[in-house]
């Protein structure tokens, strides 16, 4: 019997009428470590006022190894009526910031994605060449955001999830000790927005007193309309790039 014949004869499985309402009610239940209240941020630099809050359920990813970054990521399920996209930030009620790092999947009674915990706030800078007049004097422009080193700030203090590539490391000379030291490639995942899309190769950022330079940038995880998604920056440690203080 074909599917159409089953449907015609009424001999087929029907979803329970309360499938969706049961899920909504479950989200409202007090389940410590499972159900939370979150704030949704579609654009980190243009946050909605008042904030957009919703209930969501986080469950562990227990089918990956640690190398797959499972200990930093969780499954996130929300109501089907919520507007949520890959690349959105969500702030859990305990203050932990997550980046929605998977395409949103439609399930029968919920929307599902993966939320990756952000483990740093990063600022990206670029070498700044101050303009000069015909006599060689610097023209001081207003509204130019420079850091303490006189570099142009491109992206300021944005939540990021960064990991170390677990492959064969490169090696480079060190200014502090004789010989060579490992210089692994790191990957940094950020929300795609009007500021992060300006990032370029050779932009720099600091993680735990070490300076890194962007050696590649991927927009493969941005949607075809360039509205939502995740931008990935690949960085290498700058030789001698230790930041004091």
C-alpha positions as CSV (number, residue, x, y, z in Angstrom):
1,X,0.0,0.0,0.0
2,X,1.4,3.4,-1.0
3,X,1.6,6.4,1.3
4,X,-1.2,8.1,-0.6
5,X,-3.4,5.0,-0.2
6,X,-2.7,5.0,3.5
7,X,-3.6,8.7,3.8
8,X,-6.8,8.2,1.8
9,X,-7.9,5.3,3.9
10,X,-7.0,7.1,7.1
11,X,-4.6,4.3,8.1
12,X,-1.6,6.4,9.1
13,X,0.1,7.8,12.2
14,X,-1.1,11.2,13.4
15,X,0.9,13.5,15.7
16,X,-0.8,14.1,19.1
17,X,-2.8,17.3,19.0
18,X,-0.9,18.5,22.1
19,X,2.6,17.9,20.6
20,X,3.5,21.5,20.4
21,X,1.7,22.8,23.5
22,X,3.3,20.0,25.6
23,X,6.7,21.2,24.4
24,X,6.0,24.9,25.3
25,X,4.8,23.9,28.7
26,X,7.9,21.8,29.3
27,X,10.1,24.8,28.6
28,X,8.3,26.7,31.4
29,X,9.0,24.0,33.9
30,X,11.8,24.5,36.5
31,X,14.5,22.0,35.4
32,X,17.9,23.1,36.8
33,X,20.7,22.5,34.4
34,X,18.3,21.9,31.5
35,X,15.8,24.7,31.1
36,X,17.0,28.3,31.1
37,X,16.0,31.9,30.3
38,X,18.1,33.4,27.6
39,X,18.6,36.8,25.9
40,X,18.7,36.8,22.2
41,X,21.2,39.1,20.4
42,X,20.9,39.2,16.6
43,X,23.6,41.9,16.3
44,X,26.1,42.4,19.1
45,X,26.5,46.1,18.2
46,X,22.8,46.8,17.8
47,X,21.2,45.1,20.7
48,X,17.4,45.2,20.9
49,X,15.8,47.4,23.5
50,X,14.1,46.1,25.5
51,X,16.0,42.8,25.3
52,X,14.4,39.8,23.6
53,X,14.1,37.0,26.2
54,X,13.0,33.4,25.6
55,X,13.0,30.0,27.3
56,X,15.3,27.3,25.9
57,X,16.6,23.8,26.7
58,X,20.3,22.9,26.6
59,X,21.4,19.3,26.6
60,X,25.0,17.9,26.3
61,X,26.5,16.6,23.1
62,X,27.6,13.2,24.3
63,X,28.4,11.5,21.0
64,X,31.6,13.5,20.2
65,X,35.1,13.4,21.6
66,X,36.7,16.4,23.3
67,X,38.7,17.1,20.2
68,X,35.3,17.7,18.6
69,X,34.9,20.5,21.1
70,X,31.9,18.8,22.6
71,X,32.7,20.1,26.1
72,X,32.3,23.7,24.9
73,X,29.1,23.0,23.0
74,X,25.5,22.0,23.8
75,X,22.3,21.3,21.9
76,X,19.9,24.2,22.1
77,X,16.1,23.8,21.5
78,X,13.6,26.6,21.5
79,X,10.0,27.3,20.4
80,X,9.1,27.0,16.8
81,X,7.8,30.6,16.7
82,X,11.2,32.1,17.8
83,X,13.3,33.9,15.2
84,X,16.7,32.4,15.7
85,X,19.6,32.1,13.2
86,X,23.0,30.6,13.0
87,X,25.4,33.4,14.2
88,X,23.0,34.8,16.9
89,X,24.4,35.3,20.4
90,X,22.4,34.1,23.4
91,X,23.2,35.0,27.0
92,X,22.1,32.5,29.5
93,X,20.5,33.6,32.8
94,X,23.8,32.9,34.6
95,X,25.7,35.3,32.3
96,X,27.4,32.8,30.0
97,X,27.5,33.9,26.4
98,X,26.9,31.3,23.6
99,X,27.2,31.6,19.8
100,X,24.6,29.7,17.8
101,X,27.1,27.7,15.6
102,X,24.8,25.4,13.6
103,X,22.1,26.0,11.0
104,X,18.7,26.0,12.7
105,X,16.8,22.7,12.2
106,X,13.0,22.4,12.1
107,X,11.6,19.6,14.3
108,X,8.0,18.7,14.7
109,X,7.6,20.6,17.9
110,X,10.8,22.8,18.3
111,X,13.7,24.5,16.6
112,X,17.2,23.1,17.3
113,X,20.7,24.4,16.9
114,X,24.1,24.1,18.6
115,X,25.3,26.7,21.1
116,X,29.0,27.1,21.5
117,X,30.3,28.7,24.7
118,X,32.3,31.9,24.1
119,X,35.6,31.8,26.0
120,X,36.9,35.3,25.4
121,X,36.1,38.8,24.4
122,X,38.3,39.9,21.6
123,X,39.3,43.2,19.9
124,X,40.7,43.2,16.4
125,X,43.0,46.0,15.3
126,X,44.8,47.1,12.1
127,X,47.9,49.2,11.3
128,X,46.9,52.8,11.1
129,X,48.6,55.2,8.8
130,X,47.7,58.7,9.9
131,X,47.0,61.1,6.9
132,X,49.4,64.0,6.3
133,X,49.1,67.3,4.5
134,X,51.3,68.5,1.7
135,X,54.0,69.6,4.2
136,X,54.1,66.2,5.9
137,X,52.3,67.2,9.0
138,X,49.8,64.7,10.5
139,X,46.2,65.5,10.0
140,X,44.4,64.5,13.2
141,X,41.0,63.1,12.3
142,X,38.1,63.0,14.8
143,X,36.2,59.9,15.4
144,X,39.1,57.5,14.7
145,X,39.2,54.8,17.3
146,X,42.8,53.9,18.1
147,X,44.1,51.5,20.8
148,X,47.0,52.1,23.1
149,X,49.5,51.1,20.4
150,X,48.0,53.5,17.9
151,X,46.3,50.8,15.9
152,X,42.9,51.2,14.3
153,X,40.1,49.3,16.2
154,X,38.0,47.4,13.7
155,X,36.0,45.1,16.0
156,X,35.8,46.0,19.7
157,X,35.3,43.6,22.6
158,X,33.1,40.9,21.0
159,X,32.4,37.5,22.4
160,X,34.3,34.8,20.6
161,X,34.9,31.1,20.8
162,X,38.5,30.1,20.0
163,X,40.2,26.7,19.8
164,X,43.6,25.4,19.0
165,X,44.0,23.3,15.9
166,X,44.9,19.8,17.1
167,X,47.2,18.8,14.2
168,X,50.9,18.9,13.4
169,X,52.2,22.2,14.7
170,X,54.4,24.7,12.8
171,X,57.5,26.0,14.5
172,X,59.0,29.5,14.7
173,X,62.0,31.2,16.3
174,X,61.5,32.7,19.8
175,X,62.9,35.9,21.1
176,X,62.9,34.7,24.7
177,X,64.6,31.3,24.6
178,X,67.0,29.6,22.2
179,X,65.7,27.3,19.5
180,X,62.2,27.1,18.1
181,X,58.8,26.8,19.7
182,X,55.4,25.4,18.5
183,X,53.2,28.0,16.7
184,X,49.9,26.3,16.2
185,X,47.0,27.6,14.1
186,X,44.1,28.9,16.2
187,X,40.5,29.3,15.0
188,X,38.2,32.1,16.2
189,X,34.5,31.9,15.6
190,X,32.5,35.2,15.7
191,X,29.0,36.5,14.8
192,X,28.8,37.8,11.2
193,X,27.7,41.5,11.4
194,X,28.5,44.9,9.9
195,X,31.7,45.2,11.9
196,X,33.1,41.7,11.7
197,X,32.6,41.5,8.0
198,X,35.2,44.3,7.7
199,X,38.0,42.0,9.1
200,X,41.0,41.4,6.9
201,X,44.1,39.3,6.7
202,X,46.9,40.7,8.9
203,X,44.5,42.2,11.4
204,X,45.7,41.5,15.0
205,X,44.1,40.4,18.2
206,X,45.3,39.5,21.7
207,X,44.5,36.3,23.7
208,X,46.0,35.9,27.2
209,X,48.8,38.5,26.6
210,X,49.9,37.0,23.3
211,X,49.3,38.8,20.0
212,X,47.9,36.9,17.0
213,X,47.7,37.9,13.4
214,X,44.9,36.8,11.1
215,X,46.4,34.6,8.3
216,X,43.0,33.6,6.8
217,X,39.3,34.4,7.1
218,X,36.4,32.1,6.1
219,X,32.9,33.2,5.4
220,X,31.8,29.7,4.4
221,X,29.4,29.6,7.3
222,X,27.5,32.8,6.3
223,X,24.2,32.5,4.6
224,X,23.9,33.2,0.8
225,X,22.1,36.5,1.5
226,X,25.0,37.6,3.8
227,X,22.6,38.4,6.6
228,X,23.3,35.8,9.2
229,X,26.1,33.3,10.1
230,X,29.5,32.7,11.6
231,X,32.8,34.2,10.4
232,X,35.9,32.2,11.2
233,X,39.3,33.8,11.7
234,X,42.5,31.7,11.5
235,X,45.4,33.2,13.5
236,X,49.1,32.7,14.1
237,X,51.0,34.0,17.1
238,X,53.1,37.1,16.3
239,X,56.8,36.5,17.0
240,X,57.7,38.4,20.1
241,X,54.1,39.6,20.4
242,X,53.8,39.5,24.2
243,X,51.5,42.2,25.6
244,X,52.6,43.7,29.0
245,X,50.0,44.4,31.7
